[in-house]
Amino acid sequence: MPARLLTVAAMLGAIAVLGWPQASQAISLVPPTLEFSTQPGQTLTGRVKVYNDTKDFQTYYLSTSNFTAGGETGEPKFDFTTDVSDLADWIKPDVNQLDLQPGGQASINLSIAVPTAASPGGHYAGVFFGTTPPDAGNVRVQQRTGTLVILRVEGDIREAAQVAQFAVADSQGSGSHLPISLVLRVQNTGNTHFRPKGFVTIRNMFGGVTATIDINPKEGAVLPDSVRRFDLTWKKDAASLPAANFFGQIGQEWNNFAFGVYTADLAATYGTTNQNLTATLKVAIVPWRLLLLIVILLAVVILILTLGIRRYNAAIVKRAERQLKQPNNNPPKL
């Protein structure tokens, strides 16, 4: 793996290369993400505010790099060993080096010149601030922090997606109590990003709505030619603490009770024309430990009642037999 192959948290828009992290390199960028939509041949401008959060004087060196989806959890992947091209080459900061006093701040202006021959669809890059000069080579692994730039070039835009998976996570579609973890994987087969929105509605056997789950509350994006995983949790308000033993599991099944076959319906949209994403899932929940305990208790109660009735009947029979054996001291008169 190249020394500078980096993974970035998309929500934060910041990265850190594995190496020798130093507290004196702390930096904050606002905003963490810049997003644009434009026509080919236009020039855009943006601004990033930089904050030196340390107690030391810092010199930051600016660089750019394109990114692609680094997995299914929304982490962009940067490879600084490749040549800068595409959006990373179109972004021109107004400075290449920035000096900041302890606690100081500054604003960096970005110019994005989109070529007339730019391909329609999504283009993705990051503007990074590091403490090592760009010409220092790959010998020293450094910490970098960046702002993501997401650009949509209008033209022959293809917005296409499909549900790659909608299932109960790590199970065979069943459970014994809530919470139940669901996994939704959305595949982007188009040429631009989108942010799906919608809900999973869960209904019981009688059609009543039991729960509604927002599939993308953080508005995560699905990049082209990638799959984005959304982890959903169906739960009640009751606490769900780890239960290490059988009776602890019974407590969980009681506090987070659900029973029967439920239907989970996905109703979501994506893209500028709100295209539909739909799927249906059956979820069977059987609180078998709780049911087993109830059966045992009922069996004990029935056994006690049966024994009690038998003893009562036996006592009645014995009493009647004693009465029949007693002599009749008052025979009837003629």
Secondary structure, 3 states (H helix, E strand, C coil): CCCCEEEEECCCCEECCCCCCCHHHCEEEECCEEEEEECCCCEEEEEEEEEECCCCCEEEEEEEEEEEECCCCCCEEEECCCCCCHHHHHEEECCCEEEECCCCEEEEEEEEECCCCCCCEEEEEEEEEECCCHHHCCCCCCCEEEEEEEEEECCCCCCCEEEEEEEECCCCCEECCCCEEEEEEEEECCCCCECCEEEEEEECCCCCEEEEEECCCCCCCECCCEEEEEEEEECCCCCCCCCCCHHHHHHHHHHCCCCEEEEEEEEEEECCCCEEEEEEEEEEECCHHHHHHHHHHHHHHHHHHHHHHHHHHHHHHHHHHHHHHCCCCCCCCC
